[in-house]
Amino acid sequence: MFKWNKPLAAIDIGSHSIKLIQLKKTGKNYHLQHFGVMPLKNESIVDGTIMDAGAVIESIRNLVQMEKIKTKDVVTSVSGQSVIVKKIRIQQMTEKELAESITWEAEQHIPFEISEVNLDFQIMPPPSDDDTPRDNQMDVILVAARKSKLDDHIGILSEAGLNPVIVDTDVFAIENEFEINGEPDDDDVTVLVDLGASAMNINILQHGTTLFQHDVAIGGNRYNEALQDEFEISYEDAEALKMGVGFTDAYGLDEVLPLLVTVSEELCDELKRSLDFFRSTAENTTIKNVVLSGGCARMKGLEVLFGKRLRMPVEIANPFRNIHYNGKVFDPEYLQDMAPMAAVGIGLAMRRMDDR
């Protein structure tokens, strides 16, 4: 009777770690039940492609065992170059009519063979204050994901003994998280930026609706590569330096900081190019702020550098802001430190089995 409302366990498979989160909803409030992170062996996943399935499966199993998760039903997400999220404008029609014609519509906008992708869509309601003539047209969010990408994710979770019942996208998961933690004004335009290891996802929102979405194939690995090249150190040592620890006499803060700043400016300039393109296509639209999430967003001072370079407010996402939790079970300082990495997982954990 209550099967469809039971909470799912969220599994966020990243390039360098697996995150597991489970929430319990009571009324309008969410309560944290489980939160765990399990590192992955280096290069288990490269540029979003699973290279060492055995290592990923083992990490998922260990994480589930560590967190003592009772449910086998999980929600996960995909992202990267194999996933396209695009806002399109088409002739007005019913949801049923669009479902019947979505393949044809997708062929006009998706650079993949349609037979190789799974499609989904969401009809967007027009903003209540939008007086722009629509000529009987409507906006639709079109999602296309390569079947091979989905099969890899589903197969990995199944091999780990889990039952994936929902496969979302990272961009929509972060949107979900932002809805309960962002607290924007109605007309605010906010940029959600997820800084992953191999890619940067940019999602511009207004009224809870995506105005623009873009993936840039550059991420936190760029820091590691620069540090490895300069100091001839391992990936793990470079990761420590990136996060502000592991300094030695050979490579102290004075030597490391200029490299980190240079790469940060490179990432910020990529973001700025996307924002400039958006502004060129959306006249009279003013961006209010930027919210950074993902593993790279844990770097000290990154939001300050981005804010100065973009000349607008930039903050670090805190997906636990409006999540209730027991301070005796979960260390508040640990949650604060890990918060940027949890944005996708929190958004996924808000999903329920009867969601579309």
C-alpha positions, 0 to 999 in steps of 0.5 A: 500500500505504501510502496510507492512513497518509500525513500530510495537510496541515491547513488551518485557515481562520480569520477573519483568517488561514490556518494550514497545518500538516503533521505526521509520525508516528513511533511514538507521536511527532509531528514538525513538518514544515510550519507557516505562517500567511498573513494574509487581507484584512480582511473576507474572512471575516465571522462565519464566512461567506466574503465574498471567495472570491477573496482566500481562495483566493489566500491558500491558494495562496500559503501552499501555495507558500510551504511547498512542500507536496507533497501535495494531500490536506488536512484542514480544519474548520468551526465557528460557528453553522452547526455544532452539536455536542451530547451526547444520551442515547438508547436503547441500540442498535448503531452500525449501528442508530444509523446507520439512525435518526440522521436521526430522532434528529437531528430531535429535537435540531437546530434546522435543517432536516435536509435542509440538514445533514450528520450524523455521530455518535460513541457514547461509552463510559460512564466506567469509574467511572460507577455511575449507572443508565442504563436501557439508554441511551447517550450519543452526540455528535451533529454537524450542519453545514449543507451550505452551510457544508461546500460553501463550505469544500470549494469554496474548497480545491478551487479552490485546487488541493487535495483535501479528504479530511476535514472535521472541526470545530474543537471536535474538532480542539482535543480531539485536540490536547489529548489529546497536550498536556494531560496531565490526570488521569483524573478532571479536568474541563477547559474548552477555550476557543477565542477566535476573532475572531467567536466563543468556543467552549467545550468541557468535557471529562472522560475525553476525552469532551465533557460540554458544548459551547457557542458564544458569538457574541462574540470578539476582534473585540470588542476591535478594535471598542472600540478603533476606536470610542474612537480612530477608528483602522483595524482594522489599527491596533486589532489592533496595539494589542490585541496590545500594540504600536503605541502613540502619544502619542494612545493609549498604554498608559494609554489602551488598557489600560482598554479591553482590560480591559473587553472581557476582562471581558466575554468572561470573564463570557460564559464564566462564564455558560456554566460556571455553566449547566454546573454547574447541570446537572452536580451534584458535578462540579468544574472543575479548569482552563481552557485558552485557545487561538485568536488572542486567547489571544496577548494578554499577561496574558489568562490572569491576568485570566481566572484571577482572575475565574473563581477557577481556574487558567487557562493558554494552550494550547501545542499544540507542547509534545509535538511534536518539531521541528528548532530550526534549521528552526523558531524556538522563540520564533516557535512559542511566540508563535504556539502559541495560533493553532495548536491547531486546525491541530495537532489536524487534522494528527494526522488520517489518511485512514483516520480515520472 
